[in-house]
Amino acid sequence: MRELSALGNKVLGTMVDGFDLKTTKGGVIIKETDATAEAIRPRWFEVTHIGPDSTDVAVGNFVLVAHGRWTRGIDFAGVEGLLYRIDEEEILGVSETLPEAVV
């Protein structure tokens, strides 16, 4: 099997500041803030792949992305968690470490 490569200036990553889930005592899983005003905010992603034309980020960086400026996540073999394509033009900031507020 060939390894996944990003093309052009594409950035791929996994969401580390995701949509938290709550589990009731009965075992029902509820999305905590989905479809509410609290859910409309930027999210942090860890960059897993970058295209050859990407200059502002590196694999392993954490990027803050404007709300909704990423694709739906896909389950890809060899990648832990869902993989998202991030809109490079909507990256608000880059960090080499995961900000403490997210941990």
C-alpha positions as CSV (number, residue, x, y, z in Angstrom):
1,M,0.0,0.0,0.0
2,R,1.3,3.5,-0.9
3,E,1.6,6.2,1.8
4,L,-0.8,9.1,1.7
5,S,0.7,12.3,0.2
6,A,-0.9,15.8,0.1
7,L,-0.9,17.6,-3.2
8,G,0.0,21.3,-4.0
9,N,-0.6,23.5,-1.0
10,K,-3.0,21.1,0.7
11,V,-2.8,20.6,4.5
12,L,-4.2,17.5,6.2
13,G,-4.6,17.0,9.9
14,T,-6.5,15.5,12.8
15,M,-8.7,17.6,15.0
16,V,-7.4,17.8,18.6
17,D,-10.0,20.4,19.8
18,G,-13.0,18.5,18.6
19,F,-16.7,18.2,19.4
20,D,-16.8,16.8,22.9
21,L,-19.2,14.0,23.6
22,K,-21.2,13.4,26.8
23,T,-22.4,10.0,27.8
24,T,-25.4,9.7,30.0
25,K,-25.7,7.1,32.8
26,G,-27.8,5.0,30.5
27,G,-25.1,5.0,27.9
28,V,-26.6,7.5,25.4
29,I,-23.9,9.5,23.7
30,I,-24.8,13.2,23.2
31,K,-22.8,15.8,21.2
32,E,-22.2,18.4,23.8
33,T,-22.4,21.7,21.9
34,D,-23.1,20.7,18.3
35,A,-25.6,23.1,16.6
36,T,-25.3,25.7,19.3
37,A,-23.6,29.1,19.5
38,E,-20.8,27.6,21.6
39,A,-19.9,25.2,18.7
40,I,-19.2,28.1,16.4
41,R,-15.5,28.8,17.1
42,P,-12.0,28.0,15.7
43,R,-10.6,24.6,16.3
44,W,-7.1,23.2,16.8
45,F,-5.7,20.5,14.4
46,E,-2.4,18.6,14.4
47,V,-0.9,18.7,10.9
48,T,-0.2,15.2,9.6
49,H,0.5,15.8,5.9
50,I,1.5,18.8,3.8
51,G,1.7,19.3,0.1
52,P,5.0,20.3,-1.5
53,D,3.8,23.9,-2.1
54,S,2.9,24.5,1.6
55,T,5.2,27.0,3.2
56,D,3.6,28.2,6.4
57,V,3.2,24.9,8.3
58,A,5.1,21.7,8.9
59,V,4.0,18.2,9.8
60,G,3.6,18.1,13.6
61,N,2.6,21.7,14.0
62,F,-0.7,22.6,15.6
63,V,-2.9,25.0,13.7
64,L,-5.9,27.1,14.7
65,V,-8.4,27.0,11.9
66,A,-11.4,29.4,11.4
67,H,-14.7,27.8,12.1
68,G,-15.9,25.4,9.4
69,R,-12.9,25.8,7.2
70,W,-12.2,22.1,7.0
71,T,-13.7,19.1,5.3
72,R,-15.7,16.3,6.9
73,G,-13.3,13.9,8.6
74,I,-12.5,10.6,6.9
75,D,-11.2,7.4,8.5
76,F,-8.0,6.7,6.7
77,A,-5.8,3.6,7.3
78,G,-2.6,4.4,9.2
79,V,-3.9,7.7,10.6
80,E,-5.2,7.7,14.2
81,G,-8.5,9.6,14.4
82,L,-10.3,11.3,11.5
83,L,-8.3,13.0,8.8
84,Y,-9.4,16.5,7.6
85,R,-8.4,18.7,4.7
86,I,-7.7,22.1,6.2
87,D,-8.2,25.3,4.2
88,E,-4.7,26.8,4.3
89,E,-6.0,30.3,3.7
90,E,-8.1,30.1,6.9
91,I,-5.3,29.0,9.3
92,L,-5.3,31.7,12.0
93,G,-2.2,30.6,13.8
94,V,0.5,28.0,14.1
95,S,2.1,26.5,17.2
96,E,4.9,23.9,17.7
97,T,3.2,22.6,20.8
98,L,-0.5,22.1,21.7
99,P,-1.7,25.2,23.6
100,E,-2.5,24.5,27.3
101,A,-6.0,25.7,27.0
102,V,-6.8,22.8,24.7
103,V,-5.2,20.0,26.7
